[in-house]
Amino acid sequence: MQNPAVFQKALRPYAMKQKQIFISRATGQPFMSNAKMSGKTIKSASNNIVLFYDVKPISGPNNPKELIRVVGFADHSIAMPEARWQREKADSGIR
């Protein structure tokens, strides 16, 4: 899934017409998907691979530091500092 439109189309049957799940509430932009997972099943992913993520760091009153939100990481979403994001990004095959 090379871009958000392809990602959304692939998951739309499972999203029950809830388009908002593809948009980050923090940034207002579509989540980016991990292209390395294209054509693979979720079951084939390890628990620690990034499935999709915010395109830019998020910050705000509840998040004073700029953090990258990662979804699908060990079956949940987390926010992580830039240094950790760079390691996880490389480990997940994201360029």
Beta strands, then each sheet from edge to edge (+ up, - down):
strand 1: 32-33
strand 2: 52-53
strand 3: 58-60
strand 4: 63-73
strand 5: 76-81
sheet 1: 1+ 2- 4+ 3-
sheet 2: 1+ 2- 4+ 5-
end
